[in-house]
Amino acid sequence: MTYPDYEAETKILKDINRNRKTESIVMTDFFQNNLELVYKIDVHDSIISYILDIVKITRKDPSLNYGVSTRGAIYILQAAKARALMHGRTFVIDNDVKTVICDIIRHRIELNPIEYLESDESEAMLLEGVIKKIVDKVPLPIGKINTL
């Protein structure tokens, strides 16, 4: 599978972040209003780079048959924004990404079968370990947007 290059994926995430509008679907005013608030959460460029750096490593990790797609990166971004909102912030920090990433990408990646053969752990435990190892490889964004 081929993916857009880094610059194209950065543009996709920035455009999604800036231009997202809620569609007219059946939902209560409560959900509609909160969804609109999520779309207004600020995301520094360094957070977008942080997400894409993690995603890029998932695509090359030998423990995985395939990594996270661009759509997966979009969902990481949206979940991180929702977490920021739930914590009363108007901006995303690195800890938002780190907290949501496992739940967002666990079903979007596939372990290499050799990982099963060499371990007594369950697939879920192995996946969490691989995700944690990947996230730990990526340097945290520098500046005011780091974990408070």
C-alpha positions, 0 to 999 in steps of 0.5 A: 500500500502506498501512502501520501508523502509527509507533506501531503499528509500534513496538509490533509490533517491541517485542512481537516482541522481547519475546514471541518464542518458538521454535516446535517445528520440525525443527532441531538443538539447536545452532540451537535454542539459538542462536535462543533466545539471539538472542531474548534480545538486548536492544534499546533503544527508540532502536534500534527508532526508528532502524530504523523511521526508516530504513524510513519513508524507504524508503517515501517515497524517489522513487528507489523504487517501494515501500519496506520493509514491517513484516515487513522491519523485523522482519527487520532487527531480528532480523538486528541481534540475531543480529549482536550475538550473533555479536560477543559482545554482549547488546545491539544497537548502531547498527552492527549495524543498519547492517551488516545492513540492505542484505542484509535489504532489498535484495530488499524494495524496488524501484527506480523505472525512471527510476533505471535509465535515468539510470545505467550501474550495475547494479541491485544497485549502484543499490540499495546506493547508495539504501540507503546514502543513506537510512541516512545521512539518519537520525541515529544513536541517542544514548547508550551504545548507539552503535557501540563 
